[in-house]
Each structure stands twice: as C-alpha cells, then as structure tokens.
Amino acid sequence: MAYRRKQATIPDTTPPVSLPLRPLLFLAGLVVATTLFAVVLDSPTQRASAPVPLEIPAQFTAEPQSDGIPAISLEPLLVTIKPGDTLSGIFDRVGLSQQELHRILEQKEARKTLRAIRPGKELSFMLGDENRLQTLSYAIDLTRTLEVYREGDSFQATTVQHPLEHRTRFTSAAINSSLFLAAQKAGLSDKTTMEMADIFGWDIDFALDIRSGDQFTVLYEELYRDGEKIRSGNILAAEFTNQGKTYVAIRYTTPEGRSGYYSPDGMRMRKAFRRTPVEFSRISSRFGKRFHPILNRMRAHKGVDYAAPTGTPIRATSDGKVVHKGRKGGYGKTVILKHGKRYSTLYAHMSRYGKGLRRGQTVKQGQIIGYVGQSGSATGPHLHYEFRIDGVHHNPLTVRLPKALPIEKKYREDFKAKAEKLLARMEQHKGTLVAQASRPETE
C-alpha cells in the first residue's frame, strides 16, 4: 500500500498578525546601524586599507577550463615494463584506447622506439580530462628520451638528447683485508672495481695472488646529467702493485673508435689467456698429487679447483671452439675448448651450461660457458679447470702464457702522446696525496 504525504495549506482568510511594539523598535534600530556602518566602510580611507580577496589561479581550480583545453594531471603516471608486456596491454591497463596507440605508432620516431621497449624500464603518461593522453615519455638510455605529445586528435614524436658531463676522479688505497672493502673505502663503485680486476686479470690472479699491503691507484670518469651523478664511467689509467710488482694500464681509443688497455710501452693488457675462469673465488685444490676425497687414495690432480657458490659464472679463459659439451665420467657436466692448434682448456663439475652453448661453436674470451656446481665426483660446489699444451697437462697457475700483442704501428705515436699525459696526471694526483698525508695537523 502506497503512502503519500499530505501537504498543509494556509487559507487566504488568515487574519494579519500583529507584532508587539518592542521587537519593531529593535528591528528599526538594527537597520539604521547597518546603514551607517556601510557608509563608513565605503569611505576612501577604509577602501584603501580593506583586505584584497584571495584569487585562486585557474590551473589549481577544480572547475574545467573554459577555453576547451583539457586540464593536465600534475603528476605523471609511471608504468614499469614487465617481462611479456606489450604496448597494447599497457595501454589497456592505463585505460587508454587502442586508437590512441595506433595514432602514436603512425609516427616513425615513436614506432621505431616503442617497438623495442625493454623490461625494467618505465613509460611515463600525462593524462588530461576524461583520461585523454597528453604526453608519453620513454627513456631510451642515459642520453636520449622519446617524447610523444598531443596535437589535436593526433600526436607528434621527437627524441630529446641529454648531454652527459664527464668528470675525472682519482683515488688510491692499500688493501688490508679484501679488494672490495678497500675499493669501497676509496669511493669506487663495484662496477669500477670489477673493471679494474678485469684489466689486470691477465697478469694477476685475484683469487690467489692478492696480499695485504697491495696497492692500487685509479684515474677514472664519473658521468653527470644536469648536475646529478648518473654512474661511473671508464677507467682512464690505473696502477696495481701486487706483491711488490707494479702493473700499469692506460686506456687508448683509436681514431676509428676502438678502445683497449695497454701498458706504457704499448703492449696490450689483454693477453691470449686469462689466469682464472672464475672471478674472486678461492683455490681449494692445486695442481699435482693429492689424496682423492672420494677414491680414498693418492692420485694426480691434473688441474686446479676453484671453490665457489653454485651458480657462479664460469668464463672462457681465451677465444676458442667448443669441442666437447656434455657429461664426462667423474668430471660430470664438462666443457672442453680448443684454442688454435696447441692449446685446450677443460671446465668440469658444472651445474649447467651457458645459454645456447653447443659443440662446434666459437666462443670469445670472457664469455660465460657454464656455471659452478658439483656434478660428477665432487664433494662440494667448485670448478675443476685444466690447461693443456699439445695434449699435455700443465699447471694453470704457473704455465707460461703466450705473450700479448703490441699496439698497431700506425697508432704508436698518438698512443705515446696520450699515455704520457695520463701518466703525468696520475703522478700529479699521487704527489698531492703524499703532500696532504705529510702535512702536520693544525688545531
């Protein structure tokens, strides 16, 4: 049953209401006072000192703008690209139409870049009224950003360049406990420390040879954009003293743009072979006779064992060709590389092989060919590494490796001039450090 509320009506014959005299006098007095107050406020003196009303700028009002231009959000919407993401899927998540995406991809500059987006990077969206896209940004790398912006119902795209400033830095330190700790105290990033170890890795075994008291000196670059440090740059020159012997490396770039590190006399730091296939591990068993922990008897140990956590990358010590990939008795998962006619290396007890590695494939020095494990006859995770010349086993730690090649003759004069400048800068910085260290402290 529906209920309706009745409306009250007032008859036209209602007699006029008579008001008492006292309230009427009060109301008359109030009207007079208000009028006089308004006259006083309207005087020139009062108008000059009256407060100015606060006007809120149009861009901060909640009302839509009247000129037809959509209001743009003050904060960008950032979307991190995940593995398997597509532009179409990202636009759906943001709430943008596929028609908008199609209009963007009509621009050659945008199409070329956005079809090569990579996981881990970000897309930045600026949205206007009704979730309409106004701008889209994508950082291609440290020096370039794709900028897409709306023009009516279409879009324009351009690549913005961000010039990087290269600042030169210098540091020096002595090693007391570990290379990484000393490098961190000296202000070096892990990337620069690894680069230094890679430069000297052909002469120094960083798993075996490092001693307390060893020293290093590094002249390197840091990259800045708009006054903010982005990352560490290249090492320009470095010096490493290991067990009393000093090695010096200088970075040189040819007129064609090829870069490498050389000793002051122009010999390549990059030798035909690296000393170690596993970085910053420890030697758990050396070359020669030893008591075999599984066979329980003395047996010739024809290689060197490097103890390292399972999954540690194993790198080829030289350019070569894969002649064996697979299980090999007690060696477990094994890779054998052939280096020219006389040399070969063996890597055993792997947990798994390098991605895409196959027999007959050519590999480069430093390329990952597998990962540390304990397959085969092994009591713990480690790499067993062998070095052979003409099929005969040699101690990888002491074998005389092929000499490095000198810099090409046509570059020698240019290299010599640039090397002298870098070495002079190193010596100047070292002299400054010595002077600072010998300066007496003042209270």
Backbone torsions as a table, in degrees:
resi	resn	phi	psi	omega
1	MET	NA	126.6	-177.1
2	ALA	-87.5	140.0	179.2
3	TYR	-111.2	138.2	174.9
4	ARG	-121.4	137.7	-179.8
5	ARG	-86.6	128.3	179.0
6	LYS	-75.8	139.6	177.9
7	GLN	-92.2	135.4	178.5
8	ALA	-78.1	137.4	178.5
9	THR	-118.7	147.3	-179.5
10	ILE	-106.7	120.7	-178.3
11	PRO	-65.5	149.9	179.9
12	ASP	-67.8	-18.5	-174.4
13	THR	-86.6	12.3	-178.9
14	THR	-64.5	125.5	-178.9
15	PRO	-69.5	150.3	179.7
16	PRO	-63.3	143.8	-178.1
17	VAL	-88.2	129.3	179.1
18	SER	-93.9	129.2	-177.8
19	LEU	-94.4	147.0	177.4
20	PRO	-65.6	157.3	-175.1
21	LEU	-70.1	-41.1	-176.7
22	ARG	-60.7	-46.3	177.1
23	PRO	-60.8	-34.7	-178.9
24	LEU	-66.0	-41.6	178.0
25	LEU	-63.4	-36.9	179.0
26	PHE	-64.1	-43.6	-179.9
27	LEU	-65.5	-39.3	179.9
28	ALA	-64.3	-41.0	178.4
29	GLY	-63.9	-38.4	180.0
30	LEU	-64.4	-40.0	179.4
31	VAL	-64.0	-43.8	179.8
32	VAL	-62.4	-43.9	-178.5
33	ALA	-63.9	-41.0	179.6
34	THR	-63.5	-40.8	-179.2
35	THR	-64.2	-46.5	178.9
36	LEU	-61.9	-39.1	179.2
37	PHE	-62.8	-39.1	179.1
38	ALA	-66.6	-36.9	179.5
39	VAL	-65.5	-41.8	179.9
40	VAL	-63.1	-44.1	-179.4
41	LEU	-64.8	-27.9	-175.7
42	ASP	-83.6	0.7	179.2
43	SER	-70.5	154.4	-177.7
44	PRO	-56.6	-40.7	-178.1
45	THR	-62.7	-44.4	-178.5
46	GLN	-69.4	-35.8	179.8
47	ARG	-64.1	-35.1	-177.6
48	ALA	-68.6	-33.5	-175.9
49	SER	-98.8	0.8	-178.9
50	ALA	-68.8	142.3	-179.0
51	PRO	-64.5	145.3	179.1
52	VAL	-86.1	130.9	178.9
53	PRO	-59.6	141.4	178.5
54	LEU	-78.2	118.0	178.1
55	GLU	-98.9	124.5	179.7
56	ILE	-84.2	126.3	-179.9
57	PRO	-56.8	148.5	-174.9
58	ALA	-60.2	-35.2	-175.1
59	GLN	-70.3	-12.5	179.0
60	PHE	-104.6	3.2	178.9
61	THR	-83.0	155.1	-179.8
62	ALA	-82.0	-15.6	-178.0
63	GLU	-75.6	143.5	177.0
64	PRO	-64.2	149.1	-179.8
65	GLN	-70.7	147.6	-173.6
66	SER	-88.5	-8.0	-176.8
67	ASP	-90.3	6.5	176.3
68	GLY	87.8	-4.8	178.9
69	ILE	-84.2	125.5	-178.0
70	PRO	-67.9	142.8	177.5
71	ALA	-71.9	132.1	-178.9
72	ILE	-95.7	138.9	178.5
73	SER	-62.7	145.6	-177.4
74	LEU	-77.2	-25.7	-178.1
75	GLU	-113.5	134.3	177.6
76	PRO	-72.6	152.9	174.4
77	LEU	-96.1	114.2	-176.6
78	LEU	-98.1	130.6	179.3
79	VAL	-123.3	118.1	176.6
80	THR	-81.9	128.3	-177.9
81	ILE	-76.3	127.6	-179.6
82	LYS	-104.8	158.0	176.8
83	PRO	-56.3	132.8	-180.0
84	GLY	89.3	-8.0	178.7
85	ASP	-66.2	147.6	172.1
86	THR	-123.3	158.9	177.2
87	LEU	-59.7	-40.6	180.0
88	SER	-60.5	-44.9	179.8
89	GLY	-66.3	-38.8	179.3
90	ILE	-65.2	-42.0	178.5
91	PHE	-63.3	-37.7	176.4
92	ASP	-62.2	-43.0	-178.4
93	ARG	-64.3	-37.4	-178.7
94	VAL	-77.2	-18.8	-178.9
95	GLY	92.4	22.8	178.2
96	LEU	-101.0	147.7	-175.5
97	SER	-77.9	157.8	176.9
98	GLN	-69.9	-24.1	176.4
99	GLN	-64.9	-39.1	177.2
100	GLU	-62.5	-43.6	178.4
101	LEU	-61.0	-42.5	179.8
102	HIS	-61.4	-41.3	179.7
103	ARG	-64.7	-37.6	178.6
104	ILE	-65.5	-45.0	-176.8
105	LEU	-72.4	-8.1	172.8
106	GLU	-69.4	-21.0	178.1
107	GLN	-83.9	122.1	-175.2
108	LYS	-56.7	-43.1	-178.6
109	GLU	-60.8	-42.9	-179.5
110	ALA	-71.6	-42.8	-178.0
111	ARG	-60.4	-43.6	-178.7
112	LYS	-61.9	-40.7	-176.3
113	THR	-82.3	-46.7	-173.0
114	LEU	-70.7	-19.5	175.9
115	ARG	-81.4	-1.7	178.9
116	ALA	-121.4	25.9	179.3
117	ILE	-64.8	148.8	-174.9
118	ARG	-121.9	145.4	177.1
119	PRO	-57.4	143.9	-179.6
120	GLY	96.4	-21.4	178.3
121	LYS	-86.9	174.2	-175.0
122	GLU	-123.1	145.0	168.5
123	LEU	-107.8	133.2	-178.3
124	SER	-112.5	120.9	-178.5
125	PHE	-110.7	134.8	168.6
126	MET	-112.6	120.4	-174.1
127	LEU	-110.6	147.5	177.4
128	GLY	-110.5	-153.8	179.1
129	ASP	-60.1	146.6	178.7
130	GLU	55.3	30.8	175.5
131	ASN	60.5	29.6	178.7
132	ARG	-79.7	134.2	179.5
133	LEU	-70.5	129.8	177.2
134	GLN	-105.6	-46.7	177.5
135	THR	-141.7	153.5	176.3
136	LEU	-136.5	130.1	-179.3
137	SER	-125.3	144.9	177.4
138	TYR	-146.1	119.2	179.1
139	ALA	-78.1	108.9	-179.2
140	ILE	-68.6	-48.1	175.5
141	ASP	-156.4	-164.4	-176.4
142	LEU	-66.3	-24.2	-173.0
143	THR	-111.2	-3.9	-176.6
144	ARG	-138.5	139.3	176.1
145	THR	-133.6	130.9	174.2
146	LEU	-82.1	128.0	177.6
147	GLU	-119.7	120.6	176.4
148	VAL	-113.6	130.3	-178.5
149	TYR	-136.8	149.6	-176.6
150	ARG	-76.2	140.6	169.5
151	GLU	-134.2	93.0	-176.0
152	GLY	69.7	-122.7	178.4
153	ASP	-96.1	4.2	179.3
154	SER	-122.3	-176.7	-178.2
155	PHE	-132.2	154.8	172.2
156	GLN	-120.9	152.0	-178.2
157	ALA	-134.6	143.8	177.5
158	THR	-149.9	153.3	176.6
159	THR	-104.3	118.7	-177.9
160	VAL	-92.0	131.3	179.5
161	GLN	-91.9	138.2	177.5
162	HIS	-120.4	96.7	-179.0
163	PRO	-63.8	138.0	179.1
164	LEU	-99.5	140.7	176.7
165	GLU	-96.6	129.2	179.7
166	HIS	-99.2	117.3	177.1
167	ARG	-111.7	134.5	-178.4
168	THR	-88.6	134.1	178.8
169	ARG	-124.5	156.3	179.4
170	PHE	-136.1	139.7	175.6
171	THR	-151.3	156.8	-179.9
172	SER	-150.0	144.1	-178.6
173	ALA	-158.9	159.7	173.8
174	ALA	-107.1	146.5	-178.2
175	ILE	-92.9	122.7	177.0
176	ASN	-104.5	-45.5	-178.8
177	SER	-119.5	-50.3	179.7
178	SER	-147.2	156.9	179.4
179	LEU	-61.8	-44.1	-175.6
180	PHE	-65.8	-40.8	178.9
181	LEU	-64.2	-43.0	178.9
182	ALA	-64.3	-39.8	-179.2
183	ALA	-67.3	-40.4	178.9
184	GLN	-63.3	-43.1	178.9
185	LYS	-64.1	-30.4	179.6
186	ALA	-82.1	-3.0	177.0
187	GLY	91.3	10.0	179.7
188	LEU	-83.5	140.7	173.7
189	SER	-74.8	161.4	177.4
190	ASP	-60.7	-35.5	179.5
191	LYS	-62.0	-44.7	-179.8
192	THR	-68.3	-37.3	177.5
193	THR	-62.7	-44.3	178.4
194	MET	-64.0	-37.4	178.5
195	GLU	-65.0	-40.9	178.0
196	MET	-62.6	-43.7	178.3
197	ALA	-64.0	-34.7	179.1
198	ASP	-69.3	-39.1	-179.9
199	ILE	-61.7	-44.6	-176.6
200	PHE	-94.7	4.0	-175.2
201	GLY	-66.5	-14.8	178.2
202	TRP	-82.8	-19.0	-178.7
203	ASP	-110.7	-27.2	-175.8
204	ILE	-119.8	130.0	174.0
205	ASP	-87.3	103.3	-175.3
206	PHE	-72.8	-8.0	174.5
207	ALA	-90.2	-20.4	-171.2
208	LEU	-123.0	-38.1	-165.7
209	ASP	-89.8	-17.2	-173.9
210	ILE	-68.1	134.0	179.9
211	ARG	-129.3	155.1	173.5
212	SER	-62.9	132.0	-176.7
213	GLY	103.2	-15.0	173.3
214	ASP	-60.5	151.3	-175.4
215	GLN	-132.4	155.0	173.6
216	PHE	-141.9	151.7	178.0
217	THR	-135.0	132.8	-174.5
218	VAL	-135.2	130.2	170.1
219	LEU	-109.7	115.8	-171.9
220	TYR	-142.1	173.0	-178.3
221	GLU	-108.0	151.8	167.6
222	GLU	-124.3	140.4	-176.4
223	LEU	-102.5	130.1	-179.0
224	TYR	-123.3	145.8	173.1
225	ARG	-132.6	122.7	-177.8
226	ASP	54.6	39.0	177.1
227	GLY	80.8	-0.6	-178.9
228	GLU	-109.3	132.5	179.5
229	LYS	-67.6	128.8	180.0
230	ILE	-95.9	-49.5	179.4
231	ARG	-170.7	173.7	174.7
232	SER	-77.0	147.6	179.2
233	GLY	-101.9	-149.7	-176.9
234	ASN	-81.1	151.9	168.6
235	ILE	-77.0	127.3	-179.7
236	LEU	-89.6	-38.6	177.1
237	ALA	-157.4	150.1	-179.1
238	ALA	-151.3	153.9	179.3
239	GLU	-135.4	132.5	-179.7
240	PHE	-133.3	122.8	176.8
241	THR	-103.9	116.3	-176.4
242	ASN	-123.3	116.0	-179.8
243	GLN	52.3	41.3	175.5
244	GLY	88.3	-10.6	-180.0
245	LYS	-103.7	131.1	-175.3
246	THR	-104.5	132.3	176.5
247	TYR	-116.0	139.2	-179.1
248	VAL	-126.1	135.7	179.6
249	ALA	-128.6	139.4	-179.2
250	ILE	-128.8	132.0	177.5
251	ARG	-82.0	131.2	178.5
252	TYR	-134.7	134.0	177.8
253	THR	-115.6	126.5	-179.2
254	THR	-71.6	162.3	176.2
255	PRO	-57.0	-22.6	178.8
256	GLU	-84.8	-5.5	176.0
257	GLY	98.6	6.8	178.1
258	ARG	-87.9	129.8	-176.8
259	SER	-113.2	150.3	176.9
260	GLY	-165.8	174.2	-179.1
261	TYR	-114.2	137.9	-175.0
262	TYR	-134.9	154.4	171.6
263	SER	-75.0	164.5	-178.3
264	PRO	-57.4	-25.1	178.2
265	ASP	-89.8	10.0	173.1
266	GLY	88.2	14.6	177.6
267	MET	-91.8	139.9	-179.9
268	ARG	-63.9	136.4	172.5
269	MET	-71.4	-30.5	-179.8
270	ARG	-75.3	108.5	179.5
271	LYS	-88.7	177.4	178.6
272	ALA	-66.8	-31.0	-179.4
273	PHE	-132.1	143.1	168.7
274	ARG	-85.2	152.6	-179.4
275	ARG	-71.8	-37.5	-174.3
276	THR	-128.2	143.3	177.7
277	PRO	-91.4	-10.9	-178.7
278	VAL	-127.7	125.7	-175.3
279	GLU	-79.7	136.3	171.1
280	PHE	53.8	40.0	173.4
281	SER	-102.0	-174.3	176.0
282	ARG	-124.2	152.0	-179.7
283	ILE	-84.4	122.8	-179.3
284	SER	-101.7	-18.0	177.8
285	SER	-156.6	132.6	-176.0
286	ARG	-97.9	175.3	178.7
287	PHE	-70.6	138.8	177.0
288	GLY	124.0	-171.1	-179.1
289	LYS	-73.2	144.7	178.7
290	ARG	-155.3	165.0	175.1
291	PHE	-83.8	118.2	-176.7
292	HIS	-74.7	123.6	-174.0
293	PRO	-69.6	-18.9	-179.4
294	ILE	-101.5	-41.6	-179.8
295	LEU	-80.5	-13.2	178.8
296	ASN	56.6	43.4	176.1
297	ARG	-158.0	162.5	178.3
298	MET	-69.8	138.1	-178.6
299	ARG	-155.3	147.8	179.2
300	ALA	-67.5	129.1	176.8
301	HIS	-103.3	108.4	-168.7
302	LYS	-92.4	18.2	178.0
303	GLY	-153.9	-161.5	177.8
304	VAL	-125.8	135.6	178.0
305	ASP	-100.1	129.3	177.4
306	TYR	-111.4	112.3	178.6
307	ALA	-77.5	130.0	-179.8
308	ALA	-158.9	156.9	179.9
309	PRO	-62.3	148.9	175.6
310	THR	-55.9	132.8	179.9
311	GLY	96.8	-4.8	177.1
312	THR	-65.3	132.0	-178.3
313	PRO	-63.5	141.2	175.2
314	ILE	-111.2	127.9	-175.4
315	ARG	-114.3	144.7	176.2
316	ALA	-63.1	132.1	-178.4
317	THR	-80.4	-8.6	177.8
318	SER	-161.4	163.4	171.9
319	ASP	-58.9	141.5	-179.4
320	GLY	-171.6	-173.4	-178.5
321	LYS	-123.9	135.4	179.9
322	VAL	-74.8	114.1	178.3
323	VAL	-105.4	-12.5	175.9
324	HIS	-151.1	133.8	172.7
325	LYS	-145.3	113.2	-179.5
326	GLY	155.5	-174.3	-179.8
327	ARG	-76.7	145.0	-177.1
328	LYS	-142.8	79.1	177.8
329	GLY	53.8	-130.7	-179.2
330	GLY	-68.1	-14.3	177.0
331	TYR	-71.1	-19.2	-176.1
332	GLY	69.4	-144.8	179.2
333	LYS	-69.9	120.7	-168.9
334	THR	-134.2	146.2	171.7
335	VAL	-125.9	134.3	175.1
336	ILE	-120.8	130.2	178.4
337	LEU	-113.1	142.4	175.7
338	LYS	-107.0	130.0	-177.5
339	HIS	-119.2	94.7	-176.8
340	GLY	69.4	-152.5	-175.6
341	LYS	-86.7	-29.5	-168.4
342	ARG	-105.1	-26.2	-169.1
343	TYR	-108.7	146.7	171.7
344	SER	-149.5	154.0	178.4
345	THR	-132.6	148.1	-179.0
346	LEU	-124.2	139.4	-178.3
347	TYR	-130.6	116.9	-171.0
348	ALA	-126.1	169.3	178.7
349	HIS	67.8	28.1	-178.8
350	MET	-67.4	153.2	172.4
351	SER	-87.2	-33.2	175.6
352	ARG	-161.4	167.1	-176.5
353	TYR	-95.0	163.5	175.6
354	GLY	-63.7	150.0	-177.3
355	LYS	-59.8	125.3	175.7
356	GLY	76.8	3.6	-178.6
357	LEU	-67.1	135.7	179.9
358	ARG	-147.8	158.5	179.7
359	ARG	-65.6	138.2	-179.1
360	GLY	91.3	-8.9	-178.0
361	GLN	-78.0	145.7	174.2
362	THR	-92.1	132.2	-179.8
363	VAL	-119.2	155.7	179.4
364	LYS	-99.5	154.3	176.0
365	GLN	-58.1	129.9	-179.2
366	GLY	90.1	-8.0	179.7
367	GLN	-70.8	140.7	179.1
368	ILE	-73.7	121.5	-179.6
369	ILE	-110.7	-9.3	179.2
370	GLY	179.1	-173.3	-176.3
371	TYR	-136.8	143.9	-176.7
372	VAL	-59.1	140.6	176.1
373	GLY	-155.3	-154.3	176.7
374	GLN	-145.5	38.7	177.0
375	SER	-70.3	156.1	-178.0
376	GLY	77.2	-151.5	-178.4
377	SER	-85.4	85.4	-178.8
378	ALA	-141.8	138.5	-179.3
379	THR	-92.7	-8.8	179.6
380	GLY	-166.4	167.7	-178.0
381	PRO	-67.2	123.8	176.4
382	HIS	-166.1	166.9	173.8
383	LEU	-107.8	129.2	171.1
384	HIS	-97.9	120.8	-174.4
385	TYR	-121.2	130.1	179.0
386	GLU	-122.8	147.9	178.9
387	PHE	-127.4	125.0	-176.3
388	ARG	-125.6	139.9	173.1
389	ILE	-121.7	120.5	-176.1
390	ASP	54.0	36.6	177.0
391	GLY	83.1	-3.3	-177.8
392	VAL	-100.3	133.2	-179.7
393	HIS	-71.2	137.4	175.2
394	HIS	-129.4	155.3	178.9
395	ASN	-68.7	115.0	-178.4
396	PRO	-61.3	-22.5	-176.5
397	LEU	-81.5	-23.0	-174.3
398	THR	-123.9	-8.9	-176.7
399	VAL	-59.9	142.0	178.5
400	ARG	-78.3	115.8	-176.8
401	LEU	-87.7	155.2	178.2
402	PRO	-56.3	144.9	-177.2
403	LYS	-71.4	157.7	177.6
404	ALA	-78.2	159.2	178.8
405	LEU	-90.8	147.5	178.0
406	PRO	-79.1	164.3	175.6
407	ILE	-64.6	149.4	-177.8
408	GLU	-60.0	146.1	-173.8
409	LYS	-58.0	-37.7	-176.2
410	LYS	-68.8	-14.6	-179.6
411	TYR	-103.1	-4.2	-168.8
412	ARG	-63.0	-44.2	-178.4
413	GLU	-65.5	-42.9	179.0
414	ASP	-64.8	-41.7	178.7
415	PHE	-63.1	-43.9	-177.6
416	LYS	-60.4	-43.2	-179.1
417	ALA	-64.6	-44.2	-178.8
418	LYS	-72.0	-35.4	179.5
419	ALA	-65.1	-40.3	-179.8
420	GLU	-62.4	-39.8	178.9
421	LYS	-64.8	-44.4	-179.6
422	LEU	-66.2	-40.7	179.5
423	LEU	-66.3	-35.8	177.8
424	ALA	-65.5	-39.7	177.1
425	ARG	-63.9	-40.7	178.3
426	MET	-61.0	-46.0	-178.1
427	GLU	-65.3	-37.3	178.0
428	GLN	-62.4	-45.2	178.5
429	HIS	-64.8	-40.9	179.5
430	LYS	-64.0	-39.1	177.6
431	GLY	-63.8	-37.7	177.9
432	THR	-64.2	-41.1	179.3
433	LEU	-64.5	-40.6	179.8
434	VAL	-64.5	-41.6	179.9
435	ALA	-64.2	-40.5	179.0
436	GLN	-66.2	-38.8	-178.7
437	ALA	-69.1	-31.6	-177.5
438	SER	-88.9	-8.3	-178.7
439	ARG	-69.2	128.6	179.8
440	PRO	-68.0	145.2	-179.7
441	GLU	-74.0	139.4	177.6
442	THR	-109.4	139.8	-179.0
443	GLU	-80.2	NA	NA
